[in-house]
Amino acid sequence: MSQTTSTRSPLRKRSLTKNRLPGWALWAVLAGSVIVGAALSSLAGFHVVTWALFSAVLFVIASYAVTFAVEGRRKAADHLATSLITAAFIVAVLPLISVIWTVLEKGIPGLTYNFLFTSMNGMSGVVDNETVANGTSVLGGAYHAIVGTILITFWATLISVPVGLLTAVYLVEYSKGGALSRGITFFVDVMTGIPSIVAGLFAAAFFGLIFGPSTRTGFVAAVALSVLMIPVVVRSTEEMLKIVPNELREASYALGVRKWRTILKVVVPTAISGIASGVTLAIARVIGETAPILVTAGFVNSINWNVFSGWMTTLPTFIYRQLMNPTSPTNVEPSLQRAWAAALLLIIIVMLLNLVARLIARIFAPKTGR
Amino acid sequence: MSKRIDVNDLNVYYGNFLAVEGVNINIDAKSVTAFIGPSGCGKSTFLRTLNRMHEVLPGARVEGEVLLDGEDLYGSGVDPVAVRSQIGMVFQRPNPFPTMSIRDNVLAGVKLNNKRISKSDADALVEKSLSGANLWNEVKDRLDKPGSGLSGGQQQRLCIARAIAVAPQVILMDEPCSALDPISTLAIEDLIEELKTEYTVVIVTHNMQQAARVSDKTAFFNIAGTGKPGKLIEYNDTTAIFNNPVEKATEDYVSGRFG
């Protein structure tokens, strides 16, 4: 009896593995298509891009054909889908890697102590010409732009977060689906799509009406940015408050806790991690705005710590100016270097903000563990 | 520390829909009263009207009166928050606050209302409430751990501890064991038996054996059909309801011949 079960039938083994490509088969197809791809590419003057393109197309066709012949239609379709998804993934990621790589490559040389802690005050084309002529390191930096970015974004956040948070609390906790809440939701949706320059013009015109034309301060820019920020904060906070289970609210009410205390001490703390990451995303969205800053805060080369008077510069407007109006029209390299360094700095700041949001989310997240 | 509840001609609405019609019931202090009946007959809805939790839902309203030791809960000028601090509630699914530790969950009723409490008083209250919910020995070494890390049965007992920590007169339980296993159910049933020495307990249950085991009196609710309002069919001593019911519908339901 045990004889029949313990005997390994060579025939049966083969029947289980038949119609299956061995593990190395697709690698072989890949190697073959890379070689043929190189050959095809060199026909029309060799280039890495055409080589990769030809190889990829060849691999997709050849692997489909090979699997179709051996494993059948279903497996072949599976391989084709896998290839296409992988290709889509590479196409999506390539620009990102390329951007980060370029910014790192061109930005790191300019990211010096001098760049971080001096402004462009007194930097003229003459200085840049001398720098290039003597081969010394680039003078002048983005200190004023860093100060401006941090101050304007801070004030924009200070305006947007309370307004956005309270709007979301009203929509989720208090509104009963009436005309007011439907109106707010509609206008929040419309505001999400407002072009940033329109927000800038709105703030400039609004303050122009009150304080006279061409009033340009950091605070006007902060108002313009908060117009862009509020809808994002409302939307993300609303979604986060909606997913707080109703049972928690009822549990709190059943303990004889008032509604506003329930919201303040149960609902918002439960959703705080999501709210924090939503706010960070909103900040990341507005910190790179250029056009509204130019029309509301103007552009300066000196440091200005006061958001309520005087023009201000942020990193995006600094980059824009350095690219479009180089300090020295004849020797643009120092200006280009400053622009790339500022771009790198902007990316670093946004990444730091993301880290802070994750930290906040982790600290406030509902506790787990036994 | 317990009060009786008398309900006179209570109609419960969701918007214009009459969900429960014409309930008259007298619930004695320091007793366990069970509400039984098929799904959708309005027993949970009725239970929620006893501490004004019903009106939390949009459009929900009530006609009639509910007297807590003679005081009408729905009288003018009555603050629903004050009602709820006298009549506690335990829900179907255990719902400890996920952002709070076990200790903070028990103290939630105190802390969320921003009442000042000394640390020694708080410690005493935590121990008393958790002991009252038969949970103290299981969690006394991990009071600072989150409440959501407990098992389902422990979480439900934590919710009961949270409810009794605010010293209510009445405790309402909305199918407190339906999400629990038999062992945890037994623990909760033992607890209900102890709770009735100090509190008035009202429990909604789908489990007729449970009603027979824990309650002194039983109310049978039924519904004539979908879209029709639920009604209180029969209310009597538990033994009478299960052994010698007056109404035909009650007999059919408790003997399993229903529907």
HADDOCK unambig.tbl for C-alpha pairs under 7 A between the chains (distance, minus, plus):
assign (segid A and resid 247 and name CA) (segid B and resid 95 and name CA) 6.48 0.50 0.50
assign (segid A and resid 248 and name CA) (segid B and resid 95 and name CA) 6.32 0.50 0.50
assign (segid A and resid 248 and name CA) (segid B and resid 97 and name CA) 6.52 0.50 0.50
assign (segid A and resid 251 and name CA) (segid B and resid 95 and name CA) 6.99 0.50 0.50
assign (segid A and resid 254 and name CA) (segid B and resid 84 and name CA) 5.48 0.50 0.50
assign (segid A and resid 254 and name CA) (segid B and resid 88 and name CA) 5.86 0.50 0.50
assign (segid A and resid 254 and name CA) (segid B and resid 89 and name CA) 5.74 0.50 0.50
assign (segid A and resid 255 and name CA) (segid B and resid 84 and name CA) 6.26 0.50 0.50
assign (segid A and resid 255 and name CA) (segid B and resid 85 and name CA) 5.64 0.50 0.50
assign (segid A and resid 255 and name CA) (segid B and resid 88 and name CA) 6.27 0.50 0.50
assign (segid A and resid 255 and name CA) (segid B and resid 109 and name CA) 5.34 0.50 0.50
assign (segid A and resid 255 and name CA) (segid B and resid 163 and name CA) 6.56 0.50 0.50
assign (segid A and resid 256 and name CA) (segid B and resid 81 and name CA) 4.84 0.50 0.50
assign (segid A and resid 256 and name CA) (segid B and resid 82 and name CA) 6.34 0.50 0.50
assign (segid A and resid 256 and name CA) (segid B and resid 84 and name CA) 4.71 0.50 0.50
assign (segid A and resid 256 and name CA) (segid B and resid 85 and name CA) 4.20 0.50 0.50
assign (segid A and resid 257 and name CA) (segid B and resid 81 and name CA) 6.48 0.50 0.50
assign (segid A and resid 257 and name CA) (segid B and resid 112 and name CA) 6.56 0.50 0.50
assign (segid A and resid 257 and name CA) (segid B and resid 113 and name CA) 5.94 0.50 0.50
assign (segid A and resid 258 and name CA) (segid B and resid 81 and name CA) 6.33 0.50 0.50
assign (segid A and resid 261 and name CA) (segid B and resid 112 and name CA) 6.72 0.50 0.50
assign (segid A and resid 265 and name CA) (segid B and resid 112 and name CA) 6.60 0.50 0.50
assign (segid A and resid 270 and name CA) (segid B and resid 99 and name CA) 6.15 0.50 0.50
assign (segid A and resid 366 and name CA) (segid B and resid 98 and name CA) 5.19 0.50 0.50
assign (segid A and resid 366 and name CA) (segid B and resid 99 and name CA) 4.49 0.50 0.50
assign (segid A and resid 367 and name CA) (segid B and resid 98 and name CA) 6.40 0.50 0.50
assign (segid A and resid 367 and name CA) (segid B and resid 99 and name CA) 5.76 0.50 0.50
assign (segid A and resid 367 and name CA) (segid B and resid 146 and name CA) 5.74 0.50 0.50
assign (segid A and resid 368 and name CA) (segid B and resid 146 and name CA) 6.13 0.50 0.50
assign (segid A and resid 368 and name CA) (segid B and resid 148 and name CA) 6.77 0.50 0.50
assign (segid A and resid 368 and name CA) (segid B and resid 149 and name CA) 6.18 0.50 0.50
assign (segid A and resid 369 and name CA) (segid B and resid 146 and name CA) 6.76 0.50 0.50
assign (segid A and resid 369 and name CA) (segid B and resid 149 and name CA) 5.47 0.50 0.50
assign (segid A and resid 370 and name CA) (segid B and resid 145 and name CA) 6.03 0.50 0.50
assign (segid A and resid 370 and name CA) (segid B and resid 146 and name CA) 6.83 0.50 0.50
assign (segid A and resid 370 and name CA) (segid B and resid 149 and name CA) 4.65 0.50 0.50
assign (segid A and resid 370 and name CA) (segid B and resid 150 and name CA) 6.74 0.50 0.50
